[in-house]
Amino acid sequence: MTLDAVSFQHISRILDLTDALGLNREWVEIPLSPENPGIVRTLPNGKLEIVVDAEQPFD
């Protein structure tokens, strides 16, 4: 099953996790298009980018 788009529910769950880690939401970017493979990386501007994997189960 391939994920076509990152929904508001997906974003909310990711932000709940980053909130629990003490990360400021202003410093987290979540693209709406999933990719394969998904990745978490630090962008040149210092923000954390979380790209959801398109082919792995979200949970």
Secondary structure, DSSP 8 states (H G I E B T S, - for coil): ----S--HHHHHHHHHHHHHTT--GGGEE--SS-BSS-EEEE-TTS-EEEE-BSSS---
